[in-house]
Amino acid sequence: MSDVDATDNPLAALWLAMAEIAMARATWTPKVLAWLKVVERAMEADTKMISCTRDDKTPIDVPSITEYQHPCRNTIDDLRREINDLKDALSTRLDLLTEEIAKSNRSTAAPQEVEESGPVQPQPLVVGSFSTTDVRPWDEPRHQTSKYLPFAQSYTSPPHLFLGLNSLDIDCRTNIRVMSDITDITTEGFRLNVKSWCDTILYSSRVGWIELPPNNQYGRFSTEDDSPSLKPRTKKSRRITFSPPFDRPPRVVVALSSLDIQAGKNCRVVLRATSIENDGFVIHIDTWGDSVLHMAKADWFAYPADSTDIIEGILTVQDPNGKKRNHIGTVDFGGKLSKIPNVFVGINMLDVGCEANLRISAFVESITATGMTWHIDTWADTLLFGAGISYVCV
């Protein structure tokens, strides 16, 4: 690394690390350079001077930082959050560069002979999970936390990714805003993003996913497809058409992937699939009471009802007092599975008090070929009046 006079200057150290990585590739790619300029603007606001040289004592040839201005910051918390967001954005770019190098190495490797085989077998569904705490501590909230995730199996074309939130810890003083989405998807992998926006403080979140090969039927319904967020309604629905239709009514799974609900009112939202027929179904995202639902998104996928390698269901808990910390139960697979499955869990209903942070964690444990134990938990002073989850065992 370079000799750096940047004591107590994390932005300077971060900038230099990026410079070293970029120059190791022999070219300044436009994406890297763009993010380096963001760091430069942040450095402009720092009163410390830095100098940097390479190991051979020759100067690093980098763009000037004097031409950029940085907006004023109002509080230390704003500065800390901005630096965390910046680090995450830079990490995103570095992950992409790493994957580009890996793909380049694979493409230049000697081709292997392909053996002839029989009929193509359907690819198995793959389940995964990502938590923001895989990247950062819960007490360093950011507006975006991301990670590049390689696929565990190869695909000839990018698969669909069915997402579902299954853990949330969000400050109650502002709107509950959280969004999960996918970017940079290829046949090799994808980037999973967990976002908040405006003044929301997202301490942590966990997202489950299922990799669905392209021949599976999948979609995402947003309440904003029905009406804008500034005109909230208590009930929103849409008729979804299968293409092509199934031979008989399939099974449909739904899970919450994004949410924006008003602060000062209980967080109430429920997802449902109704009127399931061989050619389509109706998806619902509803709220009730005095809750104000600005936006929610529901992921869905459908599979043949006679499938023998999938077990799915819905679990719901209720507590009129909201003070129970741990809801625990078991699921018996009824002898339908011959191996220990991988299990997806996604929230499909919430009823949480507004006086304390929204805290919920849904997960499974003690998974065997015959059954599993499930949890829907909360902690601290959160009032959890009700919650529901969708689970899928593959």
C-alpha positions as CSV (number, residue, x, y, z in Angstrom):
1,M,0.0,0.0,0.0
2,S,1.0,3.7,-0.3
3,D,2.6,5.7,2.5
4,V,-0.2,7.9,3.7
5,D,-0.3,10.9,5.9
6,A,-4.0,10.6,6.7
7,T,-4.2,10.1,10.4
8,D,-7.8,9.9,11.6
9,N,-9.0,10.4,8.0
10,P,-11.0,7.4,7.0
11,L,-12.1,9.0,3.7
12,A,-8.5,9.6,2.7
13,A,-7.5,6.0,3.4
14,L,-10.6,4.7,1.6
15,W,-9.7,6.9,-1.5
16,L,-6.2,5.6,-1.6
17,A,-7.3,2.0,-1.3
18,M,-9.6,2.6,-4.3
19,A,-6.8,4.2,-6.2
20,E,-4.5,1.2,-5.6
21,I,-7.1,-1.3,-6.8
22,A,-8.0,0.7,-9.9
23,M,-4.3,1.1,-10.9
24,A,-3.7,-2.6,-10.3
25,R,-6.0,-3.2,-13.3
26,A,-3.9,-0.8,-15.4
27,T,-6.9,1.3,-16.4
28,W,-9.2,3.9,-14.7
29,T,-12.6,2.5,-15.5
30,P,-15.4,5.1,-15.8
31,K,-17.4,3.6,-13.0
32,V,-14.5,3.5,-10.5
33,L,-13.5,7.1,-11.5
34,A,-17.0,8.3,-10.9
35,W,-17.0,6.9,-7.3
36,L,-13.5,8.2,-6.7
37,K,-14.8,11.7,-7.5
38,V,-17.5,11.3,-4.9
39,V,-14.9,10.5,-2.3
40,E,-12.9,13.5,-3.5
41,R,-15.8,15.8,-2.9
42,A,-16.1,14.4,0.7
43,M,-12.4,14.9,1.2
44,E,-12.7,18.6,0.1
45,A,-14.7,19.2,3.3
46,D,-12.0,17.8,5.6
47,T,-9.5,20.3,7.1
48,K,-6.6,17.8,7.1
49,M,-4.1,17.8,4.2
50,I,-3.1,14.4,2.8
51,S,-0.2,13.3,0.7
52,C,0.3,10.0,-0.9
53,T,3.0,8.1,-2.7
54,R,3.4,4.6,-4.0
55,D,5.8,2.1,-2.5
56,D,8.5,3.2,-4.9
57,K,8.1,6.8,-3.6
58,T,6.7,8.1,-6.9
59,P,3.6,10.3,-6.7
60,I,0.1,8.8,-7.5
61,D,-1.3,10.5,-10.6
62,V,-4.9,11.2,-9.6
63,P,-7.4,13.9,-10.6
64,S,-7.3,17.2,-8.7
65,I,-9.7,17.4,-5.8
66,T,-9.9,21.2,-5.7
67,E,-12.6,21.6,-8.3
68,Y,-15.3,19.9,-6.3
69,Q,-17.6,21.3,-3.7
70,H,-19.3,19.3,-1.0
71,P,-22.7,20.3,0.5
72,C,-22.5,21.4,4.1
73,R,-23.4,18.9,6.8
74,N,-25.6,19.8,9.7
75,T,-24.8,17.1,12.3
76,I,-22.2,14.5,13.2
77,D,-24.9,11.9,12.6
78,D,-25.4,13.2,9.1
79,L,-21.7,12.9,8.4
80,R,-21.4,9.4,9.8
81,R,-24.4,8.2,7.8
82,E,-23.0,9.8,4.6
83,I,-19.7,8.2,5.1
84,N,-21.3,4.8,5.7
85,D,-23.5,5.2,2.5
86,L,-20.3,6.2,0.6
87,K,-18.4,3.1,1.8
88,D,-21.2,0.9,0.8
89,A,-21.5,2.4,-2.7
90,L,-17.7,2.0,-3.1
91,S,-17.9,-1.6,-1.9
92,T,-20.6,-2.2,-4.5
93,R,-18.3,-1.0,-7.3
94,L,-15.4,-3.1,-6.1
95,D,-17.5,-6.2,-5.9
96,L,-18.5,-5.7,-9.5
97,L,-14.9,-5.2,-10.6
98,T,-13.9,-8.4,-8.8
99,E,-16.7,-10.3,-10.6
100,E,-15.7,-8.8,-14.0
101,I,-12.1,-10.1,-13.4
102,A,-13.4,-13.5,-12.4
103,K,-15.6,-13.7,-15.5
104,S,-12.7,-12.6,-17.7
105,N,-10.5,-15.4,-16.2
106,R,-13.2,-18.0,-16.8
107,S,-13.7,-16.9,-20.4
108,T,-10.0,-17.2,-21.2
109,A,-9.7,-20.6,-19.6
110,A,-9.3,-23.6,-22.0
111,P,-12.7,-24.8,-23.2
112,Q,-13.9,-28.2,-21.8
113,E,-15.5,-30.9,-23.8
114,V,-19.2,-31.2,-23.4
115,E,-20.6,-34.7,-23.0
116,E,-23.8,-35.6,-24.7
117,S,-26.7,-36.2,-22.3
118,G,-30.3,-37.2,-22.2
119,P,-33.3,-34.9,-21.7
120,V,-32.6,-31.7,-19.8
121,Q,-33.8,-32.0,-16.2
122,P,-35.5,-29.1,-14.4
123,Q,-33.1,-27.1,-12.3
124,P,-33.8,-27.3,-8.5
125,L,-34.9,-24.2,-6.7
126,V,-32.2,-22.6,-4.6
127,V,-32.9,-20.7,-1.4
128,G,-30.7,-18.0,0.2
129,S,-30.8,-15.2,2.8
130,F,-29.0,-11.9,3.2
131,S,-28.9,-9.7,6.3
132,T,-27.6,-6.1,6.5
133,T,-25.6,-7.2,9.5
134,D,-23.6,-9.4,7.1
135,V,-22.1,-6.1,5.8
136,R,-22.4,-3.6,8.7
137,P,-23.3,-3.5,12.5
138,W,-27.0,-2.8,13.3
139,D,-26.1,0.5,15.0
140,E,-24.5,2.0,11.9
141,P,-27.7,2.6,9.9
142,R,-27.5,3.4,6.2
143,H,-29.9,4.3,3.5
144,Q,-28.6,1.4,1.3
145,T,-26.8,-1.8,2.2
146,S,-25.8,-4.1,-0.6
147,K,-23.9,-7.3,-1.3
148,Y,-22.9,-9.1,-4.5
149,L,-24.0,-12.8,-4.3
150,P,-22.8,-15.4,-6.8
151,F,-25.3,-18.1,-7.8
152,A,-24.7,-21.6,-6.4
153,Q,-25.6,-23.2,-9.7
154,S,-25.1,-22.2,-13.3
155,Y,-27.8,-20.8,-15.5
156,T,-28.1,-20.3,-19.3
157,S,-30.1,-17.1,-18.7
158,P,-30.6,-15.1,-15.5
159,P,-33.2,-16.6,-13.1
160,H,-36.1,-14.8,-11.5
161,L,-35.5,-13.9,-7.8
162,F,-38.4,-14.1,-5.5
163,L,-37.8,-11.9,-2.5
164,G,-39.3,-11.7,1.0
165,L,-38.4,-9.6,4.0
166,N,-38.2,-11.7,7.2
167,S,-36.5,-9.4,9.7
168,L,-36.9,-5.7,10.4
169,D,-35.6,-3.2,13.0
170,I,-36.7,0.3,12.1
171,D,-37.0,3.5,14.1
172,C,-40.6,4.4,14.9
173,R,-40.2,8.2,14.9
174,T,-40.4,8.4,11.1
175,N,-42.3,6.5,8.4
176,I,-41.5,2.8,8.1
177,R,-39.7,2.7,4.7
178,V,-37.8,-0.3,3.5
179,M,-37.2,-1.7,0.0
180,S,-35.5,-4.8,-1.2
181,D,-34.5,-5.2,-4.9
182,I,-32.1,-6.8,-7.3
183,T,-29.5,-5.1,-9.6
184,D,-26.6,-6.2,-11.7
185,I,-28.1,-9.7,-12.3
186,T,-26.3,-12.0,-14.8
187,T,-26.1,-15.8,-15.2
188,E,-23.2,-15.7,-12.6
189,G,-24.8,-13.7,-9.7
190,F,-26.6,-10.6,-8.6
191,R,-26.6,-7.7,-6.2
192,L,-29.1,-7.7,-3.4
193,N,-30.0,-4.2,-2.1
194,V,-31.8,-3.2,1.1
195,K,-32.8,0.4,1.1
196,S,-34.6,3.1,3.1
197,W,-35.1,6.7,2.2
198,C,-35.9,10.2,3.4
199,D,-35.5,10.4,7.2
200,T,-36.2,6.7,8.0
201,I,-33.6,5.0,10.2
202,L,-33.2,1.3,9.2
203,Y,-31.1,-0.4,11.8
204,S,-31.2,-3.9,10.2
205,S,-33.2,-6.1,7.9
206,R,-32.9,-9.6,6.5
207,V,-34.2,-10.8,3.1
208,G,-34.8,-14.3,1.9
209,W,-34.8,-15.3,-1.8
210,I,-35.6,-18.2,-4.1
211,E,-33.8,-18.6,-7.4
212,L,-36.5,-19.5,-9.9
213,P,-35.3,-20.7,-13.4
214,P,-36.8,-18.6,-16.2
215,N,-39.5,-21.2,-17.0
216,N,-41.2,-20.5,-13.6
217,Q,-44.0,-18.0,-13.3
218,Y,-43.1,-15.1,-11.1
219,G,-44.0,-11.4,-10.6
220,R,-44.1,-8.4,-8.3
221,F,-47.2,-6.3,-7.5
222,S,-46.8,-2.7,-6.2
223,T,-49.6,-0.7,-4.7
224,E,-48.3,2.2,-6.8
225,D,-49.3,0.2,-9.9
226,D,-52.9,0.8,-8.7
227,S,-52.7,4.3,-7.2
228,P,-49.9,6.8,-6.3
229,S,-48.4,6.7,-2.8
230,L,-49.8,10.2,-2.1
231,K,-53.3,8.8,-2.5
232,P,-53.3,5.9,-0.1
233,R,-56.1,3.4,0.1
234,T,-56.9,0.6,2.6
235,K,-57.4,-2.1,-0.1
236,K,-55.5,-2.6,-3.3
237,S,-55.6,-5.6,-5.6
238,R,-54.9,-6.8,-9.1
239,R,-55.8,-9.7,-11.3
240,I,-52.6,-11.6,-12.4
241,T,-52.7,-13.6,-15.6
242,F,-50.5,-16.7,-16.0
243,S,-48.7,-17.1,-19.2
244,P,-49.0,-19.8,-20.2
245,P,-51.9,-21.1,-18.1
246,F,-51.5,-24.1,-15.8
247,D,-53.3,-27.4,-16.5
248,R,-55.1,-27.0,-13.1
249,P,-55.1,-24.2,-10.4
250,P,-51.5,-23.9,-9.1
251,R,-50.2,-23.1,-5.7
252,V,-49.3,-19.4,-5.2
253,V,-46.8,-17.9,-2.7
254,V,-46.7,-14.2,-1.8
255,A,-44.2,-12.3,0.4
256,L,-43.6,-8.7,1.3
257,S,-40.6,-7.2,-0.4
258,S,-41.1,-3.4,0.2
259,L,-43.1,-1.1,2.6
260,D,-43.8,2.5,3.2
261,I,-46.3,3.1,6.0
262,Q,-47.1,6.3,8.0
263,A,-45.5,6.9,11.4
264,G,-47.7,7.6,14.4
265,K,-50.1,4.8,13.4
266,N,-49.8,1.1,13.9
267,C,-48.0,-0.7,11.1
268,R,-50.7,-2.9,9.6
269,V,-50.4,-4.7,6.3
270,V,-51.5,-8.0,4.9
271,L,-50.9,-9.9,1.6
272,R,-53.3,-12.5,0.1
273,A,-53.7,-14.5,-3.0
274,T,-57.3,-15.3,-3.8
275,S,-59.5,-16.6,-6.7
276,I,-56.7,-18.9,-7.9
277,E,-57.5,-20.5,-11.2
278,N,-55.5,-22.3,-13.9
279,D,-55.2,-19.0,-15.9
280,G,-54.6,-16.5,-13.0
281,F,-55.3,-15.2,-9.5
282,V,-56.0,-12.0,-7.6
283,I,-53.3,-10.5,-5.4
284,H,-54.2,-8.2,-2.5
285,I,-52.2,-5.8,-0.4
286,D,-54.5,-4.3,2.4
287,T,-54.3,-2.4,5.6
288,W,-57.0,-1.6,8.2
289,G,-57.9,0.6,11.2
290,D,-56.3,4.1,11.0
291,S,-53.1,2.9,9.3
292,V,-51.9,4.8,6.3
293,L,-50.2,2.6,3.7
294,H,-48.3,4.7,1.2
295,M,-46.7,1.8,-0.7
296,A,-46.0,-1.9,-0.5
297,K,-44.7,-4.5,-2.9
298,A,-45.5,-8.2,-2.9
299,D,-43.4,-10.8,-4.8
300,W,-45.3,-13.9,-6.0
301,F,-44.6,-17.1,-7.7
302,A,-46.8,-20.0,-8.8
303,Y,-46.0,-23.7,-9.2
304,P,-48.0,-26.8,-10.1
305,A,-50.2,-28.0,-7.3
306,D,-49.1,-31.6,-7.8
307,S,-45.3,-30.8,-7.3
308,T,-43.8,-33.4,-5.0
309,D,-40.5,-31.5,-4.2
310,I,-42.0,-28.4,-2.7
311,I,-43.8,-27.9,0.6
312,E,-45.2,-24.4,1.4
313,G,-47.6,-22.9,3.9
314,I,-48.7,-19.8,5.9
315,L,-48.2,-19.3,9.6
316,T,-50.0,-16.6,11.6
317,V,-49.7,-15.4,15.2
318,Q,-51.9,-13.1,17.2
319,D,-51.4,-11.4,20.6
320,P,-54.0,-8.9,21.8
321,N,-51.6,-7.4,24.3
322,G,-48.6,-7.4,22.0
323,K,-46.2,-8.2,24.8
324,K,-45.3,-11.8,23.9
325,R,-41.6,-11.8,22.8
326,N,-41.3,-15.3,21.2
327,H,-43.9,-17.1,19.1
328,I,-42.7,-20.6,18.5
329,G,-44.3,-23.6,16.8
330,T,-43.5,-26.7,14.6
331,V,-44.3,-27.9,11.1
332,D,-44.6,-31.6,10.3
333,F,-43.8,-32.4,6.7
334,G,-46.0,-35.5,6.8
335,G,-43.4,-37.8,5.2
336,K,-43.4,-35.9,1.9
337,L,-39.7,-35.2,1.8
338,S,-36.8,-37.6,1.5
339,K,-34.1,-35.1,2.4
340,I,-33.5,-32.1,4.6
341,P,-34.9,-29.1,2.7
342,N,-33.7,-25.6,2.4
343,V,-36.4,-23.2,3.7
344,F,-37.5,-19.7,2.5
345,V,-39.3,-17.5,5.0
346,G,-41.0,-14.2,4.1
347,I,-43.4,-11.9,5.9
348,N,-47.0,-11.7,4.6
349,M,-48.7,-9.8,7.5
350,L,-47.8,-7.2,10.1
351,D,-49.7,-5.6,13.0
352,V,-47.2,-3.7,15.1
353,G,-47.6,-0.9,17.6
354,C,-46.3,2.6,16.7
355,E,-45.1,3.6,20.1
356,A,-41.8,1.7,19.8
357,N,-39.5,0.6,17.0
358,L,-40.7,-2.0,14.5
359,R,-38.8,-5.1,15.5
360,I,-39.6,-8.5,14.1
361,S,-37.5,-11.6,13.2
362,A,-39.0,-14.7,11.5
363,F,-36.9,-17.7,10.9
364,V,-36.8,-21.5,11.2
365,E,-34.4,-23.9,12.9
366,S,-34.0,-27.6,13.8
367,I,-34.8,-28.5,10.2
368,T,-35.0,-32.2,9.4
369,A,-36.5,-34.3,6.6
370,T,-39.6,-34.7,8.8
371,G,-40.3,-31.2,10.1
372,M,-38.9,-27.9,11.5
373,T,-39.4,-25.4,14.3
374,W,-40.4,-21.8,13.4
375,H,-40.1,-18.5,15.2
376,I,-41.8,-15.1,14.9
377,D,-40.0,-13.0,17.5
378,T,-39.7,-9.4,18.7
379,W,-37.7,-7.8,21.4
380,A,-37.2,-4.7,23.7
381,D,-40.4,-2.6,24.0
382,T,-42.0,-3.4,20.6
383,L,-45.7,-4.4,20.7
384,L,-46.3,-7.2,18.2
385,F,-50.1,-7.7,18.0
386,G,-49.9,-10.0,15.0
387,A,-47.7,-11.3,12.2
388,G,-47.8,-13.8,9.4
389,I,-45.2,-15.6,7.3
390,S,-45.0,-17.6,4.1
391,Y,-42.6,-20.6,4.1
392,V,-41.3,-22.6,1.2
393,C,-39.3,-25.9,1.7
394,V,-37.4,-27.1,-1.3
